[in-house]
Amino acid sequence: MTGPHMVDAPSDDADVPRYLEELGIPALADVHTHFMPQQVLDKVWAYFDRAEEHYGIAWPVTYRTSEAERLQTLRELGAAAAVPLNYPHRPGMASWLNAWTREFAAAHDDVVLTGTFHPEPQAVDDVAEQIAAGARLFKAHVQIGGWSPTDELLAPVWAQLAEAGIPTVLHAGSAPLRGRHTGVGPVQEVLERHPRLPLIIAHMGMPEYHVFADLAERYEHVCLDTTMVFTDFTESFAPIPEGYRERLPGLGRKVLLGSDFPNIPYPYAEQLRALHRLRLGDGWMRRVLWHNGAELLGLDGPISPAAGGCSTRS
């Protein structure tokens, strides 16, 4: 594929800092990483160990190291902050995960406070408590949680997050496994009720790429994260459809770097190489790898709604 002359892609993880320096950006703004209570992470890793049973494809976790080592790995890669996304799979779990995340963020200057929720009566209080503590981002997982975004117990939560202007990283696409409530339909219903709701569609909505991109174009505060998209691994089961690459430049500030670190079956640099292979230019790469996420998370100044990104906060 032809395209503009670009800085050479990173050859491996150790080469990422060189790549960022030559691009002219100070760091990576990765909005989709995972730090969890160890007992939860152990279960996640055990699930990926059986990935061939679930997905029909092996999923070896590349960064199966201690919490301290994983934080240090992100720092050495050049990440400006760790974004510890958690998500419950049953009622009553969100409060505990949020409390753990508050403690984790308080212990590390370069950890962004995040939150999560589940459709249950206490969800509004869970979200309010995390917002009051300074949460800048929430995470919700439709397939793992087994719930619909249109669940009436979530209606006041979406209203609360729309009012606060705080985005939710929402895994609603039907890959790697289809769920009862995955797909664009329920998300679109929520946005029709709350058109200013900030959402970051995880994994660009794979495999329903085009229809989720339609939402990002239609709604001012809907964005897409690149998590695992365009990599050889993901192309094997959820390939990018014809015409999708051509839409990306027009999405501007709405494409954010995401990785799924540490639970990825390849080195971190592969996500950057996959984006580089799109040949959309160094300017596009600078926006995706740094500027868009840094604005969203306030890593390089106050979040500005005039920028046209995911947040509505000023």
C-alpha positions in Angstrom: 0.0 0.0 0.0 1.4 3.3 -1.0 1.3 6.4 1.2 3.3 9.3 2.6 6.8 9.0 3.8 6.7 8.1 7.5 9.1 7.6 10.4 10.2 4.0 10.5 7.9 1.8 12.6 9.2 0.4 15.9 10.9 -2.9 15.3 10.2 -4.1 18.9 9.2 -2.8 22.3 12.7 -1.5 23.0 12.5 0.6 19.8 9.2 2.4 20.8 10.9 5.3 22.6 12.9 6.0 19.5 9.8 5.9 17.4 8.0 8.4 19.7 11.0 10.8 19.7 11.2 10.8 15.9 7.4 11.3 15.6 7.9 14.3 17.9 5.5 13.3 20.6 6.3 13.1 24.3 4.6 9.9 25.2 1.8 7.4 24.4 -1.8 8.1 25.6 -3.2 4.6 25.8 -6.8 4.7 26.9 -7.3 0.9 27.2 -5.0 -1.0 29.6 -5.9 -3.3 32.4 -4.8 -3.4 36.0 -7.0 -5.5 38.3 -7.0 -7.1 41.7 -4.7 -10.1 41.4 -7.3 -12.7 42.0 -9.4 -11.3 39.2 -6.5 -11.0 36.9 -5.5 -14.7 37.6 -9.0 -15.7 36.5 -8.7 -13.6 33.3 -5.4 -15.2 32.5 -6.8 -18.7 33.2 -9.6 -17.9 30.7 -7.1 -16.9 28.0 -5.1 -20.1 28.7 -8.3 -21.9 27.4 -8.8 -19.5 24.6 -8.8 -22.2 22.0 -11.9 -23.7 23.7 -13.7 -20.3 23.6 -12.3 -18.7 20.4 -10.7 -21.5 18.4 -7.4 -19.6 18.5 -4.5 -19.6 21.0 -4.2 -16.4 23.1 -0.9 -16.4 25.1 -0.7 -13.5 27.4 2.6 -11.7 26.6 3.0 -9.6 29.7 2.2 -12.1 32.5 4.4 -10.4 35.1 4.0 -8.8 38.5 2.0 -5.6 38.9 5.1 -3.6 39.5 6.8 -5.1 36.4 3.8 -4.3 34.3 3.7 -0.7 35.4 7.4 -0.4 34.7 7.0 -2.0 31.2 4.4 0.7 30.3 6.7 3.4 31.6 9.6 2.0 29.5 7.4 1.9 26.4 6.7 5.6 26.9 3.1 5.5 28.2 2.3 8.7 30.0 -0.1 6.9 32.3 -1.6 3.6 33.1 -5.4 3.4 32.7 -6.6 0.5 34.9 -9.9 -0.6 33.3 -11.9 -3.0 35.4 -15.3 -4.5 34.7 -17.6 -6.7 36.7 -19.3 -9.9 35.5 -22.0 -10.0 38.2 -23.9 -7.7 40.5 -22.2 -6.5 43.7 -18.8 -6.6 42.2 -18.5 -3.0 40.8 -18.2 -1.3 44.3 -15.3 -3.6 45.2 -13.5 -3.1 41.9 -13.9 0.7 42.2 -12.5 0.7 45.7 -9.5 -1.3 44.6 -9.0 1.1 41.6 -9.1 4.1 44.0 -6.4 2.6 46.1 -4.3 1.6 43.1 -4.5 5.1 41.6 -3.7 6.7 44.9 -0.5 4.7 45.2 0.9 5.7 41.8 1.2 9.2 40.4 1.0 7.9 36.8 -2.2 6.0 37.1 -5.5 7.5 35.9 -8.5 6.9 38.2 -11.2 5.0 36.4 -14.4 3.3 37.4 -16.9 0.7 36.3 -20.6 -0.3 36.9 -23.1 -3.0 36.5 -26.9 -2.8 36.0 -28.1 -2.9 39.6 -29.9 -0.5 42.0 -26.6 0.8 43.5 -25.0 1.6 40.1 -25.8 5.3 40.4 -24.2 5.5 43.8 -21.2 3.5 42.6 -20.6 5.9 39.7 -21.3 9.0 41.8 -18.7 7.9 44.4 -16.1 7.3 41.7 -16.8 10.6 40.0 -16.4 12.4 43.3 -13.0 10.7 43.8 -11.9 12.1 40.4 -12.5 9.3 37.9 -11.8 10.4 34.3 -13.0 7.3 32.5 -15.3 4.3 33.0 -15.3 0.8 31.5 -18.3 -1.4 30.7 -18.3 -4.8 29.0 -21.6 -5.9 27.4 -20.5 -9.4 26.5 -18.7 -10.3 29.8 -21.4 -8.6 31.9 -24.2 -10.2 30.0 -26.4 -7.1 30.1 -27.9 -4.7 27.6 -27.0 -1.0 27.4 -30.7 -0.4 27.4 -31.3 -2.0 30.8 -33.5 0.4 32.7 -31.2 0.1 35.7 -28.6 1.8 33.6 -30.8 4.7 32.4 -29.9 7.0 35.3 -26.2 6.0 35.0 -26.1 7.1 31.3 -27.8 10.3 32.3 -25.3 10.9 35.1 -22.3 10.2 32.9 -23.7 12.4 30.1 -24.2 15.3 32.6 -20.7 14.8 34.0 -19.2 14.5 30.6 -17.0 11.5 31.5 -16.5 8.9 28.8 -17.1 5.2 29.1 -15.0 2.7 27.2 -17.7 0.4 26.1 -17.1 -3.1 24.7 -20.2 -3.7 22.7 -19.0 -5.3 19.5 -19.6 -9.0 18.8 -15.9 -10.1 18.7 -14.2 -12.2 19.9 -17.5 -13.7 21.1 -21.0 -12.6 20.2 -23.2 -12.0 23.3 -27.0 -11.8 23.6 -26.8 -8.0 23.8 -23.7 -7.2 21.7 -24.0 -5.1 18.5 -24.8 -1.6 17.6 -28.5 -1.6 18.1 -28.7 -1.2 21.9 -25.9 1.4 21.9 -27.7 3.4 19.3 -30.9 3.3 21.4 -28.9 4.7 24.4 -27.4 7.5 22.3 -30.8 8.5 20.9 -31.9 9.1 24.5 -28.6 10.7 25.5 -27.1 12.2 22.4 -24.3 14.0 24.4 -23.2 10.8 26.2 -19.4 10.4 25.8 -18.6 6.9 24.7 -15.4 5.3 23.5 -16.2 2.2 21.5 -13.6 -0.4 22.4 -11.9 -2.3 19.6 -13.6 0.0 17.2 -16.6 -2.1 17.6 -15.1 -5.2 16.0 -16.3 -6.9 13.9 -19.1 -4.3 13.3 -16.6 -1.7 12.3 -18.6 0.4 9.8 -21.8 0.7 11.9 -19.9 1.8 15.0 -17.9 4.3 12.9 -21.3 5.6 11.7 -22.1 6.4 15.4 -18.8 8.2 15.8 -19.6 10.3 12.8 -23.2 11.0 13.9 -22.7 11.8 17.6 -20.3 14.5 18.7 -18.9 12.7 21.7 -18.6 9.1 20.4 -15.0 7.9 19.7 -13.3 4.7 18.8 -10.2 3.0 20.3 -7.8 1.0 18.3 -7.4 -1.9 20.8 -6.1 -4.9 18.9 -7.5 -3.7 15.6 -5.4 -4.0 12.4 -3.0 -6.5 14.0 -2.2 -9.7 12.2 -3.8 -11.6 15.2 -7.1 -9.8 14.9 -7.2 -9.8 11.1 -7.3 -13.6 11.3 -10.8 -13.5 12.8 -12.2 -10.0 12.5 -10.7 -8.4 9.4 -11.1 -4.8 8.6 -13.8 -4.4 5.8 -13.3 -2.7 2.5 -13.4 1.1 2.7 -12.8 1.3 6.5 -9.2 2.6 6.3 -10.4 5.4 4.1 -12.8 6.6 6.8 -10.2 7.0 9.5 -8.7 10.4 8.5 -12.1 12.0 8.5 -12.7 10.8 12.1 -9.9 13.2 13.2 -9.8 13.4 17.0 -12.2 10.5 17.4 -9.6 7.7 17.1 -7.7 6.9 20.3 -4.9 4.5 21.0 -5.9 1.4 22.9 -3.8 -1.7 23.4 -5.4 -4.2 26.0 -2.0 -4.4 27.7 -1.1 -6.7 29.4 -3.6 -9.3 28.0 -2.4 -9.3 24.4 -0.9 -12.3 22.5 1.9 -10.3 20.9 4.4 -7.5 21.8 3.0 -4.0 22.5 4.9 -2.7 19.5 2.8 -4.8 17.2 -0.2 -2.5 17.8 1.9 0.5 16.8 3.2 -1.3 13.7 -0.3 -2.3 12.7 -1.4 1.4 12.8 1.7 2.4 11.0 0.9 -0.1 8.2 -2.2 1.9 7.4 0.1 4.5 5.9 -2.1 7.5 7.0 0.9 9.7 7.8 2.9 10.8 10.8 0.5 13.5 11.6 -2.4 11.0 11.9 -0.1 8.8 14.1 0.7 11.7 16.4 -3.0 12.4 16.9 -3.9 8.8 17.6 -0.9 7.8 19.7 -0.8 11.0 21.8 -2.8 14.1 21.2 -6.3 12.6 21.1 -5.9 10.6 24.3 -3.9 13.2 26.1 -6.7 15.8 25.6 -9.3 13.3 26.7 -7.4 12.3 29.9 -6.1 15.8 30.6 -2.5 14.6 30.3 -1.3 17.8 28.5 -3.8 20.4 29.8 -7.5 20.8 30.5 -10.0 18.8 28.5 -11.7 21.0 26.0 -15.1 20.2 24.5 -14.3 22.5 21.6 -11.7 20.0 20.5 -14.5 17.7 19.2 -13.3 14.7 21.1 -15.1 12.2 23.4 -15.5 14.3 26.5 -18.0 17.0 27.2 -16.2 18.5 30.2 -14.6 21.9 30.2 
